Amino acid sequence: MSTTQRDLSGQGLPRKDETPAEKRARLALEKEKDKKLNKQRDAEIKAAQQVISKIASTLKAGVAIQAKSAYEMIASVIREPLDAAIEEMKSVEENASSIIAEGHGVCRWDIKTAAVQVATVKKHIAVASGMLATIARAVGA
């Protein structure tokens, strides 16, 4: 015979004939479940914080490059991949920030993916910076 009744929503309702030992066991199981959920939530928040710390400086550098007045003069074959990568990083940063603020969710990138993307964006930034320097020399000459 079951020690709990089930209502229509599936929630367990304690029965009046539940013994103190059964109640302690039920409460211990609920406490363990809550502990497991809190541990998982903490891991998700930590992963989101790691991703943000990994991409933050590169994202700022990319946005600074985009803000330069001569940026539009860079060839689209160089500019468009950088723009796309920076937009993706902004999206991942927003996702990670919402996970930290709300306390739940799954980050779109793990730390390894973030490291690979940062390396790729740094290469795009280096090429764009070189082009900007060339444009500046040509305009100044």
ROKOLDO-219755 format. One record per atom (N, C-alpha, C, O): x, y, z; residue number from 1; residue in three letters; atom name. Coordinates in pm, whole numbers. Layout:
BEGIN
       x       y       z    n  res  atom
       X       Y       Z  NUM  ALA    CA
...
//
This chain:
BEGIN
       x       y       z    n  res  atom
      83    -118       0    1  MET     N
       0       0       0    1  MET    CA
      88     125       0    1  MET     C
     183     133      77    1  MET     O
      57     222     -86    2  SER     N
     135     343    -100    2  SER    CA
     114     434      20    2  SER     C
       5     440      78    2  SER     O
     221     507      57    3  THR     N
     211     598     171    3  THR    CA
     174     738     129    3  THR     C
     156     826     214    3  THR     O
     161     762      -1    4  THR     N
     120     894     -47    4  THR    CA
       6     882    -146    4  THR     C
      -1     786    -222    4  THR     O
     -80     979    -144    5  GLN     N
    -187     986    -241    5  GLN    CA
    -140    1075    -355    5  GLN     C
     -55    1162    -334    5  GLN     O
    -194    1054    -473    6  ARG     N
    -159    1138    -586    6  ARG    CA
    -281    1218    -626    6  ARG     C
    -390    1162    -644    6  ARG     O
    -262    1352    -640    7  ASP     N
    -372    1431    -693    7  ASP    CA
    -357    1435    -844    7  ASP     C
    -268    1370    -899    7  ASP     O
    -442    1508    -912    8  LEU     N
    -442    1510   -1058    8  LEU    CA
    -316    1571   -1116    8  LEU     C
    -278    1535   -1228    8  LEU     O
    -249    1661   -1048    9  SER     N
    -129    1724   -1100    9  SER    CA
      -5    1637   -1078    9  SER     C
     102    1671   -1126    9  SER     O
     -18    1525   -1008   10  GLY     N
      94    1436    -988   10  GLY    CA
     175    1466    -863   10  GLY     C
     273    1397    -836   10  GLY     O
     138    1567    -788   11  GLN     N
     210    1601    -667   11  GLN    CA
     173    1503    -556   11  GLN     C
      57    1465    -542   11  GLN     O
     272    1463    -480   12  GLY     N
     245    1373    -369   12  GLY    CA
     185    1449    -252   12  GLY     C
     237    1553    -212   12  GLY     O
      79    1398    -197   13  LEU     N
      17    1458     -79   13  LEU    CA
      41    1364      39   13  LEU     C
      10    1245      29   13  LEU     O
      96    1413     148   14  PRO     N
     122    1325     261   14  PRO    CA
      -8    1271     318   14  PRO     C
    -107    1343     333   14  PRO     O
      -5    1145     349   15  ARG     N
    -123    1083     409   15  ARG    CA
    -116    1100     559   15  ARG     C
      -9    1119     617   15  ARG     O
    -231    1093     620   16  LYS     N
    -236    1108     765   16  LYS    CA
    -174     987     834   16  LYS     C
    -129     996     948   16  LYS     O
    -172     874     764   17  ASP     N
    -116     754     826   17  ASP    CA
      34     737     798   17  ASP     C
      89     629     821   17  ASP     O
     101     844     747   18  GLU     N
     245     840     725   18  GLU    CA
     316     840     859   18  GLU     C
     291     925     945   18  GLU     O
     403     745     876   19  THR     N
     474     735    1004   19  THR    CA
     584     840    1009   19  THR     C
     625     893     905   19  THR     O
     634     872    1129   20  PRO     N
     743     968    1140   20  PRO    CA
     869     924    1062   20  PRO     C
     939    1008    1006   20  PRO     O
     896     796    1059   21  ALA     N
    1012     746     985   21  ALA    CA
     992     766     835   21  ALA     C
    1085     805     764   21  ALA     O
     873     742     787   22  GLU     N
     844     762     645   22  GLU    CA
     853     911     609   22  GLU     C
     902     947     502   22  GLU     O
     807     994     700   23  LYS     N
     814    1138     676   23  LYS    CA
     960    1184     670   23  LYS     C
     996    1264     583   23  LYS     O
    1043    1135     762   24  ARG     N
    1186    1170     762   24  ARG    CA
    1253    1123     633   24  ARG     C
    1335    1194     575   24  ARG     O
    1218    1004     589   25  ALA     N
    1276     949     466   25  ALA    CA
    1235    1034     346   25  ALA     C
    1318    1064     260   25  ALA     O
    1108    1072     339   26  ARG     N
    1059    1154     229   26  ARG    CA
    1129    1290     229   26  ARG     C
    1170    1339     124   26  ARG     O
    1142    1350     348   27  LEU     N
    1209    1480     358   27  LEU    CA
    1356    1470     322   27  LEU     C
    1411    1562     261   27  LEU     O
    1421    1360     358   28  ALA     N
    1561    1340     323   28  ALA    CA
    1578    1329     172   28  ALA     C
    1672    1383     116   28  ALA     O
    1487    1258     107   29  LEU     N
    1492    1246     -39   29  LEU    CA
    1471    1382    -106   29  LEU     C
    1540    1414    -203   29  LEU     O
    1376    1460     -55   30  GLU     N
    1352    1594    -111   30  GLU    CA
    1474    1683     -91   30  GLU     C
    1510    1760    -180   30  GLU     O
    1537    1674      26   31  LYS     N
    1656    1754      54   31  LYS    CA
    1770    1715     -40   31  LYS     C
    1841    1802     -90   31  LYS     O
    1787    1587     -64   32  GLU     N
    1892    1540    -154   32  GLU    CA
    1866    1587    -297   32  GLU     C
    1959    1624    -369   32  GLU     O
    1740    1584    -338   33  LYS     N
    1703    1631    -472   33  LYS    CA
    1733    1780    -486   33  LYS     C
    1788    1823    -587   33  LYS     O
    1698    1859    -385   34  ASP     N
    1727    2003    -387   34  ASP    CA
    1877    2029    -391   34  ASP     C
    1924    2120    -461   34  ASP     O
    1952    1950    -315   35  LYS     N
    2097    1965    -312   35  LYS    CA
    2158    1937    -450   35  LYS     C
    2248    2007    -495   35  LYS     O
    2106    1834    -515   36  LYS     N
    2154    1798    -649   36  LYS    CA
    2122    1908    -750   36  LYS     C
    2205    1942    -834   36  LYS     O
    2001    1964    -743   37  LEU     N
    1962    2072    -833   37  LEU    CA
    2047    2197    -810   37  LEU     C
    2087    2264    -905   37  LEU     O
    2074    2229    -684   38  ASN     N
    2158    2345    -653   38  ASN    CA
    2300    2326    -705   38  ASN     C
    2361    2421    -755   38  ASN     O
    2351    2204    -694   39  LYS     N
    2486    2176    -744   39  LYS    CA
    2490    2192    -896   39  LYS     C
    2586    2247    -950   39  LYS     O
    2388    2143    -964   40  GLN     N
    2381    2155   -1110   40  GLN    CA
    2370    2302   -1150   40  GLN     C
    2436    2346   -1245   40  GLN     O
    2287    2378   -1080   41  ARG     N
    2270    2521   -1108   41  ARG    CA
    2401    2596   -1088   41  ARG     C
    2437    2682   -1168   41  ARG     O
    2473    2563    -981   42  ASP     N
    2601    2627    -955   42  ASP    CA
    2702    2596   -1067   42  ASP     C
    2781    2683   -1106   42  ASP     O
    2700    2473   -1117   43  ALA     N
    2790    2436   -1227   43  ALA    CA
    2755    2513   -1354   43  ALA     C
    2845    2556   -1426   43  ALA     O
    2626    2531   -1382   44  GLU     N
    2585    2607   -1500   44  GLU    CA
    2626    2753   -1489   44  GLU     C
    2671    2812   -1587   44  GLU     O
    2611    2810   -1372   45  ILE     N
    2650    2950   -1349   45  ILE    CA
    2802    2965   -1363   45  ILE     C
    2850    3061   -1422   45  ILE     O
    2876    2870   -1307   46  LYS     N
    3022    2876   -1316   46  LYS    CA
    3067    2867   -1462   46  LYS     C
    3157    2940   -1503   46  LYS     O
    3005    2778   -1539   47  ALA     N
    3040    2765   -1681   47  ALA    CA
    3011    2895   -1756   47  ALA     C
    3090    2937   -1840   47  ALA     O
    2898    2958   -1726   48  ALA     N
    2863    3084   -1790   48  ALA    CA
    2963    3194   -1753   48  ALA     C
    3001    3274   -1838   48  ALA     O
    3005    3198   -1628   49  GLN     N
    3104    3297   -1584   49  GLN    CA
    3237    3276   -1654   49  GLN     C
    3304    3372   -1692   49  GLN     O
    3277    3149   -1672   50  GLN     N
    3402    3120   -1740   50  GLN    CA
    3397    3164   -1886   50  GLN     C
    3494    3220   -1938   50  GLN     O
    3284    3141   -1951   51  VAL     N
    3270    3180   -2091   51  VAL    CA
    3278    3333   -2103   51  VAL     C
    3346    3385   -2191   51  VAL     O
    3208    3403   -2015   52  ILE     N
    3211    3549   -2019   52  ILE    CA
    3353    3601   -1997   52  ILE     C
    3398    3690   -2068   52  ILE     O
    3422    3545   -1900   53  SER     N
    3559    3593   -1874   53  SER    CA
    3652    3562   -1991   53  SER     C
    3747    3636   -2016   53  SER     O
    3625    3455   -2062   54  LYS     N
    3709    3417   -2176   54  LYS    CA
    3687    3510   -2296   54  LYS     C
    3782    3546   -2364   54  LYS     O
    3562    3549   -2321   55  ILE     N
    3533    3625   -2443   55  ILE    CA
    3529    3777   -2422   55  ILE     C
    3531    3851   -2520   55  ILE     O
    3523    3823   -2299   56  ALA     N
    3500    3965   -2273   56  ALA    CA
    3605    4057   -2337   56  ALA     C
    3569    4153   -2405   56  ALA     O
    3732    4029   -2315   57  SER     N
    3835    4120   -2366   57  SER    CA
    3841    4117   -2519   57  SER     C
    3862    4221   -2582   57  SER     O
    3824    4001   -2578   58  THR     N
    3826    3991   -2724   58  THR    CA
    3705    4061   -2784   58  THR     C
    3715    4127   -2888   58  THR     O
    3593    4048   -2718   59  LEU     N
    3472    4115   -2766   59  LEU    CA
    3489    4267   -2762   59  LEU     C
    3451    4336   -2856   59  LEU     O
    3547    4317   -2655   60  LYS     N
    3571    4462   -2645   60  LYS    CA
    3667    4509   -2753   60  LYS     C
    3648    4616   -2811   60  LYS     O
    3771    4430   -2780   61  ALA     N
    3867    4468   -2884   61  ALA    CA
    3801    4470   -3022   61  ALA     C
    3826    4559   -3103   61  ALA     O
    3716    4371   -3046   62  GLY     N
    3646    4365   -3174   62  GLY    CA
    3550    4481   -3193   62  GLY     C
    3542    4539   -3301   62  GLY     O
    3478    4516   -3088   63  VAL     N
    3385    4628   -3094   63  VAL    CA
    3462    4759   -3115   63  VAL     C
    3416    4847   -3187   63  VAL     O
    3579    4771   -3052   64  ALA     N
    3661    4891   -3070   64  ALA    CA
    3709    4904   -3215   64  ALA     C
    3713    5014   -3270   64  ALA     O
    3745    4793   -3275   65  ILE     N
    3785    4795   -3417   65  ILE    CA
    3667    4839   -3504   65  ILE     C
    3684    4920   -3595   65  ILE     O
    3549    4785   -3475   66  GLN     N
    3430    4820   -3553   66  GLN    CA
    3395    4968   -3539   66  GLN     C
    3338    5027   -3631   66  GLN     O
    3428    5027   -3428   67  ALA     N
    3392    5167   -3402   67  ALA    CA
    3481    5266   -3475   67  ALA     C
    3448    5384   -3484   67  ALA     O
    3592    5221   -3527   68  LYS     N
    3684    5314   -3597   68  LYS    CA
    3618    5364   -3725   68  LYS     C
    3544    5292   -3792   68  LYS     O
    3646    5489   -3756   69  SER     N
    3581    5552   -3871   69  SER    CA
    3622    5488   -4004   69  SER     C
    3542    5485   -4098   69  SER     O
    3741    5437   -4013   70  ALA     N
    3788    5376   -4138   70  ALA    CA
    3746    5230   -4153   70  ALA     C
    3778    5166   -4253   70  ALA     O
    3675    5178   -4055   71  TYR     N
    3637    5036   -4058   71  TYR    CA
    3554    5003   -4182   71  TYR     C
    3569    4895   -4239   71  TYR     O
    3469    5092   -4223   72  GLU     N
    3384    5067   -4340   72  GLU    CA
    3464    5062   -4469   72  GLU     C
    3416    5012   -4571   72  GLU     O
    3586    5113   -4466   73  MET     N
    3671    5111   -4585   73  MET    CA
    3740    4976   -4605   73  MET     C
    3796    4950   -4711   73  MET     O
    3738    4891   -4502   74  ILE     N
    3799    4759   -4512   74  ILE    CA
    3715    4673   -4606   74  ILE     C
    3593    4682   -4608   74  ILE     O
    3783    4592   -4683   75  ALA     N
    3713    4505   -4778   75  ALA    CA
    3615    4414   -4705   75  ALA     C
    3642    4367   -4595   75  ALA     O
    3502    4389   -4768   76  SER     N
    3397    4309   -4705   76  SER    CA
    3442    4166   -4677   76  SER     C
    3392    4103   -4584   76  SER     O
    3535    4113   -4755   77  VAL     N
    3584    3977   -4733   77  VAL    CA
    3657    3967   -4597   77  VAL     C
    3665    3859   -4539   77  VAL     O
    3708    4076   -4550   78  ILE     N
    3773    4081   -4419   78  ILE    CA
    3675    4125   -4311   78  ILE     C
    3674    4069   -4201   78  ILE     O
    3593    4223   -4342   79  ARG     N
    3501    4283   -4245   79  ARG    CA
    3386    4190   -4207   79  ARG     C
    3352    4179   -4089   79  ARG     O
    3325    4123   -4304   80  GLU     N
    3205    4044   -4276   80  GLU    CA
    3228    3926   -4181   80  GLU     C
    3144    3905   -4092   80  GLU     O
    3336    3849   -4194   81  PRO     N
    3358    3742   -4095   81  PRO    CA
    3378    3795   -3953   81  PRO     C
    3333    3734   -3856   81  PRO     O
    3447    3909   -3943   82  LEU     N
    3466    3969   -3811   82  LEU    CA
    3333    4016   -3753   82  LEU     C
    3305    3993   -3636   82  LEU     O
    3252    4080   -3836   83  ASP     N
    3120    4126   -3789   83  ASP    CA
    3035    4008   -3742   83  ASP     C
    2971    4015   -3638   83  ASP     O
    3034    3901   -3820   84  ALA     N
    2954    3783   -3784   84  ALA    CA
    3004    3720   -3654   84  ALA     C
    2924    3681   -3568   84  ALA     O
    3135    3710   -3639   85  ALA     N
    3192    3651   -3518   85  ALA    CA
    3163    3736   -3395   85  ALA     C
    3135    3683   -3288   85  ALA     O
    3170    3867   -3410   86  ILE     N
    3143    3956   -3297   86  ILE    CA
    2995    3949   -3258   86  ILE     C
    2961    3949   -3140   86  ILE     O
    2907    3944   -3356   87  GLU     N
    2764    3931   -3325   87  GLU    CA
    2736    3800   -3252   87  GLU     C
    2656    3797   -3159   87  GLU     O
    2801    3692   -3294   88  GLU     N
    2784    3563   -3227   88  GLU    CA
    2835    3571   -3083   88  GLU     C
    2772    3518   -2992   88  GLU     O
    2949    3638   -3064   89  MET     N
    3003    3654   -2928   89  MET    CA
    2909    3737   -2841   89  MET     C
    2889    3706   -2723   89  MET     O
    2851    3841   -2899   90  LYS     N
    2755    3922   -2822   90  LYS    CA
    2635    3837   -2780   90  LYS     C
    2587    3848   -2668   90  LYS     O
    2589    3754   -2871   91  SER     N
    2475    3668   -2842   91  SER    CA
    2508    3568   -2730   91  SER     C
    2427    3546   -2640   91  SER     O
    2628    3509   -2736   92  VAL     N
    2670    3414   -2632   92  VAL    CA
    2688    3487   -2499   92  VAL     C
    2655    3432   -2394   92  VAL     O
    2740    3609   -2503   93  GLU     N
    2757    3686   -2379   93  GLU    CA
    2621    3716   -2315   93  GLU     C
    2606    3706   -2194   93  GLU     O
    2522    3752   -2397   94  GLU     N
    2387    3776   -2345   94  GLU    CA
    2329    3648   -2286   94  GLU     C
    2267    3651   -2179   94  GLU     O
    2348    3537   -2354   95  ASN     N
    2300    3408   -2305   95  ASN    CA
    2363    3375   -2170   95  ASN     C
    2293    3336   -2076   95  ASN     O
    2495    3389   -2160   96  ALA     N
    2566    3359   -2035   96  ALA    CA
    2525    3455   -1923   96  ALA     C
    2511    3414   -1808   96  ALA     O
    2506    3581   -1957   97  SER     N
    2463    3679   -1856   97  SER    CA
    2325    3647   -1802   97  SER     C
    2299    3661   -1683   97  SER     O
    2236    3603   -1891   98  SER     N
    2101    3567   -1844   98  SER    CA
    2105    3444   -1755   98  SER     C
    2026    3434   -1661   98  SER     O
    2194    3351   -1784   99  ILE     N
    2208    3232   -1698   99  ILE    CA
    2254    3274   -1559   99  ILE     C
    2204    3223   -1459   99  ILE     O
    2349    3365   -1554  100  ILE     N
    2399    3412   -1425  100  ILE    CA
    2290    3487   -1350  100  ILE     C
    2272    3468   -1230  100  ILE     O
    2217    3573   -1420  101  ALA     N
    2113    3654   -1355  101  ALA    CA
    1995    3569   -1308  101  ALA     C
    1944    3589   -1198  101  ALA     O
    1951    3476   -1392  102  GLU     N
    1833    3397   -1360  102  GLU    CA
    1865    3273   -1277  102  GLU     C
    1778    3220   -1209  102  GLU     O
    1989    3227   -1283  103  GLY     N
    2028    3111   -1204  103  GLY    CA
    1998    2978   -1269  103  GLY     C
    2013    2874   -1204  103  GLY     O
    1957    2977   -1393  104  HIS     N
    1933    2849   -1462  104  HIS    CA
    1948    2867   -1612  104  HIS     C
    1941    2978   -1664  104  HIS     O
    1968    2757   -1679  105  GLY     N
    1983    2758   -1824  105  GLY    CA
    2111    2688   -1864  105  GLY     C
    2190    2647   -1779  105  GLY     O
    2130    2674   -1993  106  VAL     N
    2249    2608   -2045  106  VAL    CA
    2320    2705   -2137  106  VAL     C
    2260    2760   -2229  106  VAL     O
    2448    2724   -2111  107  CYS     N
    2527    2816   -2192  107  CYS    CA
    2547    2756   -2332  107  CYS     C
    2569    2636   -2346  107  CYS     O
    2538    2841   -2433  108  ARG     N
    2550    2795   -2572  108  ARG    CA
    2689    2744   -2604  108  ARG     C
    2704    2656   -2688  108  ARG     O
    2792    2798   -2541  109  TRP     N
    2929    2755   -2563  109  TRP    CA
    2985    2700   -2433  109  TRP     C
    2953    2750   -2325  109  TRP     O
    3069    2599   -2442  110  ASP     N
    3148    2560   -2327  110  ASP    CA
    3281    2635   -2334  110  ASP     C
    3304    2710   -2429  110  ASP     O
    3366    2616   -2238  111  ILE     N
    3489    2694   -2231  111  ILE    CA
    3583    2661   -2347  111  ILE     C
    3656    2748   -2393  111  ILE     O
    3582    2537   -2394  112  LYS     N
    3668    2499   -2507  112  LYS    CA
    3623    2566   -2635  112  LYS     C
    3705    2617   -2712  112  LYS     O
    3493    2567   -2659  113  THR     N
    3439    2635   -2777  113  THR    CA
    3470    2784   -2771  113  THR     C
    3506    2845   -2872  113  THR     O
    3457    2842   -2652  114  ALA     N
    3486    2984   -2636  114  ALA    CA
    3633    3012   -2668  114  ALA     C
    3663    3112   -2733  114  ALA     O
    3723    2925   -2625  115  ALA     N
    3866    2945   -2652  115  ALA    CA
    3894    2940   -2802  115  ALA     C
    3972    3021   -2854  115  ALA     O
    3832    2846   -2872  116  VAL     N
    3852    2835   -3017  116  VAL    CA
    3797    2959   -3087  116  VAL     C
    3861    3014   -3177  116  VAL     O
    3678    3003   -3047  117  GLN     N
    3618    3120   -3108  117  GLN    CA
    3699    3247   -3081  117  GLN     C
    3712    3332   -3169  117  GLN     O
    3752    3258   -2961  118  VAL     N
    3835    3374   -2927  118  VAL    CA
    3960    3377   -3016  118  VAL     C
    3997    3482   -3067  118  VAL     O
    4022    3262   -3035  119  ALA     N
    4140    3256   -3121  119  ALA    CA
    4107    3298   -3264  119  ALA     C
    4183    3369   -3329  119  ALA     O
    3992    3252   -3313  120  THR     N
    3949    3288   -3448  120  THR    CA
    3923    3438   -3460  120  THR     C
    3966    3501   -3556  120  THR     O
    3854    3494   -3363  121  VAL     N
    3822    3637   -3367  121  VAL    CA
    3950    3720   -3355  121  VAL     C
    3962    3825   -3419  121  VAL     O
    4045    3674   -3275  122  LYS     N
    4173    3747   -3263  122  LYS    CA
    4245    3751   -3398  122  LYS     C
    4308    3852   -3432  122  LYS     O
    4236    3644   -3474  123  LYS     N
    4297    3644   -3608  123  LYS    CA
    4226    3745   -3698  123  LYS     C
    4292    3818   -3772  123  LYS     O
    4093    3748   -3692  124  HIS     N
    4018    3845   -3772  124  HIS    CA
    4053    3988   -3730  124  HIS     C
    4068    4076   -3815  124  HIS     O
    4067    4010   -3600  125  ILE     N
    4102    4143   -3549  125  ILE    CA
    4240    4184   -3598  125  ILE     C
    4262    4299   -3637  125  ILE     O
    4334    4090   -3598  126  ALA     N
    4470    4121   -3643  126  ALA    CA
    4470    4162   -3790  126  ALA     C
    4538    4257   -3828  126  ALA     O
    4395    4091   -3873  127  VAL     N
    4388    4125   -4015  127  VAL    CA
    4322    4262   -4034  127  VAL     C
    4370    4345   -4111  127  VAL     O
    4211    4284   -3963  128  ALA     N
    4140    4412   -3974  128  ALA    CA
    4229    4527   -3924  128  ALA     C
    4228    4635   -3983  128  ALA     O
    4303    4504   -3817  129  SER     N
    4393    4608   -3765  129  SER    CA
    4501    4641   -3867  129  SER     C
    4537    4758   -3885  129  SER     O
    4554    4539   -3932  130  GLY     N
    4653    4561   -4036  130  GLY    CA
    4596    4643   -4150  130  GLY     C
    4663    4732   -4203  130  GLY     O
    4474    4613   -4188  131  MET     N
    4410    4690   -4295  131  MET    CA
    4386    4834   -4252  131  MET     C
    4407    4927   -4331  131  MET     O
    4343    4852   -4128  132  LEU     N
    4321    4989   -4078  132  LEU    CA
    4451    5068   -4077  132  LEU     C
    4454    5186   -4110  132  LEU     O
    4559    5002   -4038  133  ALA     N
    4690    5070   -4037  133  ALA    CA
    4731    5109   -4178  133  ALA     C
    4785    5218   -4201  133  ALA     O
    4706    5019   -4274  134  THR     N
    4738    5049   -4414  134  THR    CA
    4656    5167   -4464  134  THR     C
    4707    5255   -4534  134  THR     O
    4529    5169   -4429  135  ILE     N
    4440    5279   -4470  135  ILE    CA
    4488    5410   -4407  135  ILE     C
    4488    5515   -4473  135  ILE     O
    4528    5404   -4280  136  ALA     N
    4574    5525   -4213  136  ALA    CA
    4702    5579   -4277  136  ALA     C
    4717    5700   -4292  136  ALA     O
    4792    5490   -4314  137  ARG     N
    4916    5534   -4382  137  ARG    CA
    4886    5593   -4519  137  ARG     C
    4948    5692   -4559  137  ARG     O
    4790    5534   -4591  138  ALA     N
    4756    5582   -4724  138  ALA    CA
    4688    5720   -4715  138  ALA     C
    4714    5807   -4799  138  ALA     O
    4604    5739   -4616  139  VAL     N
    4534    5867   -4600  139  VAL    CA
    4632    5974   -4553  139  VAL     C
    4623    6089   -4594  139  VAL     O
    4726    5936   -4467  140  GLY     N
    4822    6032   -4412  140  GLY    CA
    4932    6067   -4509  140  GLY     C
    4998    6170   -4492  140  GLY     O
    4954    5985   -4610  141  ALA     N
    5066    6011   -4703  141  ALA    CA
    5037    6118   -4803  141  ALA     C
    5122    6149   -4887  141  ALA     O
//
